[in-house]
Amino acid sequence: MEIFERRRLRVVLEITSLDICYPEKVAGVLNAMNTLLSNANTPFIFILAVDPSIIIPCLEQTGCMKGLADNGYLYLNRTVTLPFSIPEMGSRSRLRCLE
């Protein structure tokens, strides 16, 4: 397909709702992300939308971090390459958006 289109194609994967998964599944998804992104020329882009305060305890319950990081925050920091957060909106901000 890249030859036909004459440009490099990317596959964008959006990962949400990890907070409703079992801890082993959360760790499995993050490990799969790491595996797919291990090649420098990978065509994948992941958008991971999570609340770290929920995901970190899941990671710390599993054995996925043994030898990789001291805690869940370090593990997540090594997995996510461009982290950013959206501040919580107050009631006035929400009303302005609706207007």
N, C-alpha and C positions, 0 to 999 in steps of 0.2 A: 504494500500500500504506500509506503514511503517513497518508493521509486516512481509510482504512478502519480502521486501528489507533488513530487519534487520538493518535499520539505519533511522535516523530522516531526513525527507524530508523537503525541504524549497521551498517556492514559491517566486521567485524574480520578482518584478514588477518595470519596468522602466517607470518613468513619465517624459515626455518631452513636449515641445510645450505649456506649460501653458501660455506663453506670448500672444498667439493668442485667448485665452478664455476670456469670460466675467468675470468680477470680482466675481460675485456670484459663478461661476463654479470653479474658482481658490480656493476660500474659501471652497467650497464643497469638492474638491479633498483633500485638506489638512485636513479637518475635518474627511473625510473617512479614511485617513491614520492614524490619531490619534486614531480613533475608532478601526481599525484593529490591531494597535500596543499596545492597552491598556492592553492586557493580556501578562504576562511575558513569557508564553510558546507559543506565536503565531508563526505559521510557515512562516510568511511573512517577506520578506526583501524588502525594498523600495529603489530604486535608483532615487533620485529626481535631475534632471538637470534643474536648473533655473538661471536666471539672477536676483538677488535680487533687483536691481534698477528698474526692470519692475514689479516684483511680489509685492513688498512692497506697491506701490500706489494702486494696486488692492485690497489688504487686507484692507488698510486704508479706502477705499470707502465703504466697506461692514460693516455690523454690527456684524461680527463674533468675533471681538476682545473685545467687551464690557465686562469689568470685568476681562479679561484674561491678558492683556498686555497694556502698555502705548503707544506703537507704533508698526508698522508692523515688524520692525527688531527684537524686543523682542518676538513677536508672532512666527516669523519664527525660531528664535533661540530656542524656547521651543519645536518646532516641529521637527527640524532636530537635530539628536543626534551626528552625526559625520560629521560636515561640513568641506569642503575643497574647495579651488578654484584653477583654472588653470590660470596662468598668460597669458596675451595676448602675442601672438607671434609677433615678429618683422619680417620685410621682409627677413632679413638674416637667421633667424631661419627657416622660411618657406622654403626658398630655400635649406637649408641643409637637411631638411626632405624629400623634393622631390628628391634630389640627392641620 
